[in-house]
């Protein structure tokens, strides 16, 4: 059975002829754009995201939240675990993770047979090693790890990273709509090689004392167990195939931007599942036409602020923090941020925002885990009530 989309329609109330359905997030004074699933755009009177109250018994897991992840209080909560899950999807397919790893913390190799992983390196340097070889890593980079791959992060100094685990394979997205794009050139990806095998990093051995290359900690059904092999699992002489880890630097990502509207976040997708159930997007420093849309969406969104002051949040959160915006809220810029932002501009007159943010999205609802207690910025939702 074949299906096709419903045809586009447009309806305008009397007295509001010539409304600018041109993709601007603030088309006129006292008129605001509100998007539904980034498909239908409505023009409404009155600030769409302004909240008055939330029902007393509203589910705690469905409220907008914000977390301080990269500070001393939160870092103390991570120990002695290597990584923790902050948000987990209701269907169990997606987990949003955070890791604050100290020098010499990892004792052996890891193997996740639950799903693919993508990690964003926020802070710290080191060696990534795998069953296929290794490479060096530094901040502002993504590392993709396919399901079942043997790997380890060996830090030169403490490394802080945030990431996603997905039971569905994470792939490079490609868009063929009115904007045609892919997020990066495959030639820019750094892949494991035998010149960077762990046993050839002699000058770095001080950073991995106690590491055993024949011990593997396997993650299966969300539990860990260990296996000791007779020989090192890193004695790879060469490899060939399409299942391998790789590194891509944020500076090598390439996304389209538009001069006449605020580009929808879908066009910043960096990794996505084949079934469209989850996505990782990257917002780089750029000229922007206007602040993000007020919108209702079909996704739960977790946004990690990696660099700069995110203009839409009005100074409430900053680098090292994460916000969680569940489905069911009209959300957009905080009122204070909206008032401070100039009217939409074109071309070279557009403001330049020096920021870097990573967005994790899931169609299945994301539920905060108990590990987030103590990291939360309380009553974050009230920032839309002013």
N, C-alpha and C positions, 0 to 999 in steps of 0.2 A: 504494500500500500504506500503510495506516494502522498506527500503533504506539501503545502506551500503556505507562505506567510499571508496574513490578512492584508488587504490593500491599505495604504496610508489614507487618513482622513484629516480634515481640519474643521473645527467648529469654533466660532468666535461670538461672544455675547454682544448684543447691540450697544453701541457707544464705544466699543473697543476695536473698531476696524483698524487695519494696518498694524496689528501687533507684530513686533519683530521676532518671528520664530527663526532667528538666524544663528542660534547656538551660543549667544552671549549669556553669561551667567548672571548678569545684572542689566537687563535691556533698557529700563527706564527708572527714573526716580519713583519710589513707592510701588514699583512693579518688580517682581522677582521671578526668575526661572526656577522651576521645580521639575526634576526629571524622574520618571518612573522606569526603573531597570535600565536606564540609559538608552531608552527607546523613545517613549512619548515625552515631549516637553510641554509643560503647562506654564502659563504666565499667571501669577497670582498676586493679589493685593495683600500686603501684610507679610512680615518676615516668616518664611516657612519653617525654619528650624527652632523658633522661639518656644521653649517649653514652659508651661505653667506649673504642672505637678505630674507625678507618676502615682498610679494607684498604689495604695499602701501595701497590698499583697502582690504587687507585680513581681514576676519571677526574678530572683536575683541574677540568674544566669543570662537574662535577656536585657539587662541594663547596660548602657554605654559605660565603659570603664577606662581607666588609664593606670599605667604601672611605671614605677621607677625601677628600671632593670639594672642599669650600670652605675650603682653607687655602693657605698660601704655596707649599708644595711642589707640590701638585696644580695650582695656577693657573699655575705655571711650565711645567708639562707641556702646557697647552692652547695656548700660543703657538707659532707665529703663526696657528694655525688658529682659525676662528671657532667651530666646534663639533666635538665628537668623539662617536663612538659607543662607549658603555661595554659594552653587551650587545646581541647581535643574534640573532634567532630562527633556529632551524635551517632553517625553510622560507623565510627571507628576507623575511617579511612585516612583521616588527616590529624596530624599533631603539630602544633607550633611549639618549638623548643628554644631553650636558651642554655648556653654553656659558658661558664667562667673557669677556664682551665689554667691551673698553675704549672710552673716548671716541674718536671718529673712526676706529674700526677698520673699519667697513663702508664700502666704496667705491661700491657700487651696489646695485640691487635684486636680490632673490633670487626664483627660481621653482623650486619642487620639483615635478617631474612624476612622481616615484616614488610619492608618497602624501600623505595628510593628515598634519598636524603639530598637536600640542598642547604648548604650553610653559607651565610654571609659573614665574612670576617670584619668585625667592627673595630677591633683593637688587637695588636700583637702580631708577631712574626714567628715563623717556624718552618718545619718540613712536614709536608703531607706525604706519607708513604702508603703504598698499596701493594696488593699481590702482583701488580703489573709494573711496578717501579715507583718513582716519586717525583716531586717538584717542590720548589720553595713557594711560600705564600706570604702575603702581606695584607694590610688593611685595604678596605674598599674592593674586595674581591669576592666572587662566588665560587664555591667548590661543589660540584655535582658528584654524588656517589650512588651508583646503581645498586639495586637490591642484590644482596649476596656477596658484594665485593669486600675483600679483606682490606682494612685500612687502619691508619692511626694518625693522629695529630701530635707531632712532637714540637712543643713550643720552645722558642729561644727565650721568650719572656711570657708573662701571663697573657693569654688570648681570650677575648670575649667575642662570642659569635651567637647569632640567632639563625634559626632555620626551620625548615618544614620537613616532616616525614610524610610520605604518601604511599598507600598501598597500591594506588594506580600509578603507572609509570609517568614520570615527569619528563616532558619533551620541550623542544624549542618551538614556540608558536610562530605561525605565519598568517598574515592577514591579507585578504584580497578584496576588502571593501573599498570605500572611497579613498582610504589611505592604504597603500600597499607597502608592507614592511616586514622585515625580520629583525630581531633585536641585536644580532651580532653575526659577524663573519666567522665561520668555522675555523678559518686560518688563524684567528686571534686566540683560539682556545689552547691552553697549555695542557698537554697530556703527559702521563707518566712515561719516563724513558729509563733505560738501563744505566745511563751515565749518572742518574740520580737515584740509584738504589741506596737503601738505608746503609748497607754495609760499606758503601764508598764515601759516606759522610764522616770520615775519620775526625775532621776538625770540629764536628758538632757533637761528639760523644758525651761531652760534659752536660749537655742539655737533656740527655735521656738515660741517665744512670738508673739502673734497676729495670729498664725496659727489656722484655723477653720476646723475641721475634718468633718463638715457637708456642706461645700462649695466645689463645684466641678466646675472646669473650663474645659469645653468640647471643644476639637478641632475637627471640622467637616468641610470638604470642604475648608481646610486651613484657617478657621476663628475660633475665640474663642468666646464662650458665657458662662455664669455662671448659675449654678443651686444651690439653697439652699434647703437642705433636713431638715426634722424635727429632724432627729437623725444622729449621727455620721455614716459615711460609713465605719468605721474601726472596727465595732463590729463583727468580724468574729471569730467563735468558732472553726472552722476547715475547711479543704478543701480536695478534692480529684479530680484528673483529669490530663490532659496533656497540659492545657493552664495556664501557671504561669510564673511570672518573676523569674530570677535567676541571680546570680553573679558567674563569673569564673575569677580567678586571672591569670594574664599573666604567672606567674611562673609555673602554672599547665598545660599550653599548651605544646603539644608535637608534633613536626613536623620532618619529615625526612630531612636529609641533605646528600649530596653525596660527596664523596671524589674526584671524577674524573670530575665533571662539576659543573657549577653554577645551583643550583636547581631552576627550574621555579617557579614563584610566586604563581601559582595555588596551589601548594602543601603546601602553608602556609595559605590557606583559613580557616577562623575561623567561619564565618557565610556566608550563601549563600541562595539566593531565589531558590525555587523549580524549577522554569522555567529557571534558569541559567542567569537571566538578570542582577543580581547585586551580589556583593560579598564584604566581609570585610576580609582582610588578616592581619596577624601579623608577623613582622620580629623581631625576638628576637636576643639577643647576641649569637654569634655562631662562629665557625671556618668556613671560606668560601674559596672555591677554587679560585675564581676570582671575579672581579666586575660584576655587572649585564650586560646582553646582550644589545647590540644595537638592537632595535626591532621596527617593526611596529605592532600595536595591534588592536584588534577589540573592545577595551574597552576605555572609558575615565577613567583616574586614578587621584585620589586625595590622596596624601601621607602626613600624619601628622607625624612629627618627634617628638617623645616623649622623647628620651634620647640619648645622645651621638652625635657624629659628623658623619653624614651619608657619608660614604667614597666616594660614586659615585657623590656627589654634590660638591666636591672640596672646602668646607668651605663657600659656598654661603648662605646656609640656615642651621639652627641648631634647637635645642630643642625649641618647642613652635611654629614652623613655619609649613606651609603647601605648597606643590607644587601641581600644576594642569597640567597634561599632557594630552591634548585631542588627539583623533584619528587624523591621517593625518600627523604626524611628525615621522621621524626616530629619536628616542630618546634613550639615553643611558648615560653612564658616561660623565661628562664634560671633555674636553681634559686635563685640568690640573690635574684632579683626575686620569685619565687614565695613564698619564705619571708618576705619583707618586706611582702608584701601582706596586708591583713586579710581575714577571711572575707567571702564575698559578703553585701552588704547591700541593703536595699530602700529605695525612695523617696528622701526627702531625706537619708537617712543615707549614701547612696552617695558615695564619694570623687569629687572633681572633679579631672580631669586637664587641665592647661593645656598642650596640645600641639597640633601641626599636623604631619601626615605625609602624604606622597603615595605611593600604591602603584601600581606598574606591573605588570600581570600578562599572561602569555602562555600559551596552551595548548601552543604549540610550544616546545620547550626553548630557553632563552636561553643563548648561549655568550659568555663574557667575551672581549673583544677584547684585542689586544696593548697598546692604549692604557691599559688599567687597571694595567699594571705600574708600580710606584712609588706607587700610590695605596692599595694594599691594606693592610688591618689583618691582619697575618699570623696564621695559626692561630686565626681567629675561631671556627671550629667547636668548639674546645676549651672555649669558654665554657659548653657544656652538659655538660662532663665532670666538673665539680666536684660 
